[in-house]
Amino acid sequence: MTKREEKRHLTLRQQKAEKIIDKVLQFKVCEQCLSISFRRAPTCSVCGAYRFDERPGTVRETARKMGTIPFPLTSGTVPRIRIEDPETRENGRD
């Protein structure tokens, strides 16, 4: 991928991230590979997992971070993101 193509692709990912952030309640994050799926999807289209994090703070932060990476990542290479979310403490989840 040339620098120009990389920049164009990063711009596209940033635009998609903004759309996800604007409609955060329509999405969820796969707990296996951290891909973002529509909330109505029964399984992850990337890895096939069925465990998701639907908290808006998690979806928002994941979209924000993925909008800064110019190429898609898989569960083998994606960094694990520690998200501080007030909902986590209230529901007893860490």
C-alpha positions as CSV (number, residue, x, y, z in Angstrom):
1,M,0.0,0.0,0.0
2,T,1.4,3.3,-1.0
3,K,1.4,6.3,1.4
4,R,-1.3,7.9,-0.6
5,E,-3.5,4.8,-0.5
6,E,-2.8,4.4,3.2
7,K,-3.9,8.0,3.9
8,R,-7.0,7.5,1.8
9,H,-7.9,4.3,3.7
10,L,-7.2,5.9,7.1
11,T,-9.6,8.8,6.1
12,L,-12.3,6.2,5.2
13,R,-11.8,4.4,8.6
14,Q,-12.1,7.7,10.4
15,Q,-15.3,8.5,8.6
16,K,-16.7,5.0,9.5
17,A,-15.6,5.4,13.1
18,E,-17.5,8.8,13.3
19,K,-20.6,7.1,12.0
20,I,-20.4,4.4,14.6
21,I,-19.8,6.9,17.4
22,D,-22.8,8.9,16.2
23,K,-25.1,5.8,16.4
24,V,-23.3,3.9,19.1
25,L,-26.4,2.1,20.3
26,Q,-26.7,0.2,17.0
27,F,-23.3,-1.5,17.5
28,K,-21.4,-3.9,19.7
29,V,-17.8,-5.0,20.1
30,C,-16.7,-8.6,19.7
31,E,-14.9,-9.7,22.9
32,Q,-12.7,-12.1,20.9
33,C,-11.3,-10.0,18.1
34,L,-12.5,-6.4,19.0
35,S,-14.3,-5.9,15.7
36,I,-17.4,-3.8,15.7
37,S,-20.6,-5.4,14.6
38,F,-24.2,-4.4,14.3
39,R,-26.0,-5.1,17.5
40,R,-28.5,-7.4,15.7
41,A,-25.7,-9.8,14.5
42,P,-25.8,-13.1,16.4
43,T,-22.1,-13.9,15.8
44,C,-19.0,-11.9,14.8
45,S,-18.6,-11.8,11.0
46,V,-14.8,-11.8,11.5
47,C,-14.0,-14.6,14.0
48,G,-17.4,-16.3,14.6
49,A,-17.5,-15.5,18.3
50,Y,-20.8,-14.9,20.1
51,R,-19.7,-12.9,23.1
52,F,-20.0,-9.1,22.7
53,D,-19.7,-6.0,24.8
54,E,-22.6,-3.8,24.1
55,R,-21.7,-0.9,26.5
56,P,-21.8,2.4,24.6
57,G,-18.5,3.5,26.2
58,T,-16.7,0.3,24.9
59,V,-18.1,0.7,21.4
60,R,-17.2,4.4,21.3
61,E,-13.6,3.9,22.5
62,T,-13.0,0.9,20.2
63,A,-14.3,2.9,17.2
64,R,-12.2,5.9,18.2
65,K,-9.0,3.7,18.4
66,M,-9.7,1.8,15.2
67,G,-10.2,5.0,13.3
68,T,-6.6,5.8,14.0
69,I,-5.2,2.6,12.5
70,P,-4.8,2.7,8.7
71,F,-5.4,-1.1,8.2
72,P,-7.7,-3.7,9.7
73,L,-6.3,-5.9,12.5
74,T,-7.2,-9.4,13.6
75,S,-7.4,-10.8,17.1
76,G,-3.8,-12.0,16.8
77,T,-2.4,-8.5,16.4
78,V,-4.8,-6.1,17.9
79,P,-3.8,-4.6,21.2
80,R,-6.1,-5.2,24.1
81,I,-7.8,-2.0,25.1
82,R,-8.4,-1.3,28.8
83,I,-11.5,1.0,28.9
84,E,-12.4,2.8,32.0
85,D,-16.2,3.0,32.0
86,P,-18.4,3.9,34.9
87,E,-20.8,1.2,34.0
88,T,-18.1,-1.4,34.7
89,R,-17.9,-0.5,38.4
90,E,-21.7,-0.2,38.8
91,N,-22.4,-3.7,37.3
92,G,-19.5,-5.4,39.1
93,R,-17.6,-6.1,35.9
94,D,-13.9,-5.6,35.7
